[in-house]
Amino acid sequence: MSKENTKQNVTVAIDKQLLKRARALAASRGASISSLLADGLRRLDEQAAIYEQAKVRALALLGNGLHLGGTGVKDRDSLHER
């Protein structure tokens, strides 16, 4: 049995009004509440992975620094010469 086909039942406590709306939404889409929740969790997981990749890239850029067009400073004393 592949990892994708392995499923686990869970119990979720949901507000009655939300459950009523979820049932209507699922029915209008020809889906189950379970599949709606699974799809939502899958999307959250994908978004978290995308965020982590972007975070790693951003931190790498910060670590390397960005060239902003300046010429650089040779030594600290030259900044204070008058």
Sequence and secondary structure as in RCSB ss.txt:
>XXXX:A:sequence
MSKENTKQNVTVAIDKQLLKRARALAASRGASISSLLADGLRRLDEQAAIYEQAKVRALALLGNGLHLGGTGVKD
RDSLHER
>XXXX:A:secstr
  GGG          HHHHHHHHHHHHHHT  HHHHHHHHHHHHHHHHHHHHHHHHHHHHHHHH    S    S 
HHHHS  
